Amino acid sequence: MIRLSDFRTLTCHGLANELLSKPDDFLTVTINDREYNIRATKKVKTHANLDDGVIHTTLICDEMHGNIVR
């Protein structure tokens, strides 16, 4: 399990390295007691200050109902 509290900020490469060190399997996101499928990723511009923008990657998720269909 990757715990976000183990990282100050989880980067794309940090996540990739962690996942590549494990056997290939389905990947979901769990928040509290709800589980989500990862549908896609996209770039999001965050305006930290009015004069600059920082771009980061976000996961686009759908809430799961039932079991994973393989």
PEQUITA-V641574 format. One record per pair of residues at least 12 apart in sequence whose ideal C-beta (glycine too) atoms are under 7 Angstrom apart, sorted by the first residue. I is the first residue (numbers start at 1). GAP is how many residues later the second one is. D is the distance in Angstrom with one decimal. If there is no record, write none. Layout:
i->I gap->GAP d->D
i->I gap->GAP d->D
This chain:
i->2 gap->16 d->5.4
i->12 gap->45 d->5.6
i->26 gap->42 d->5.3
i->28 gap->36 d->6.7
i->29 gap->30 d->6.4
i->29 gap->32 d->5.4
i->34 gap->29 d->6.1
i->35 gap->29 d->4.7
i->36 gap->25 d->3.7
i->36 gap->26 d->6.3
i->36 gap->27 d->5.5
i->36 gap->28 d->6.1
i->37 gap->24 d->6.3
i->37 gap->25 d->5.0
i->37 gap->27 d->5.5
i->38 gap->21 d->5.2
i->38 gap->23 d->5.7
i->39 gap->21 d->4.9
i->39 gap->22 d->6.3
i->39 gap->23 d->5.3
i->40 gap->20 d->4.4
i->41 gap->16 d->5.4
i->41 gap->17 d->6.8
i->41 gap->18 d->5.9
i->41 gap->19 d->6.7
i->42 gap->16 d->6.0
i->42 gap->18 d->6.0
i->43 gap->12 d->5.2
i->43 gap->14 d->6.1
i->44 gap->12 d->5.9
i->44 gap->14 d->5.0
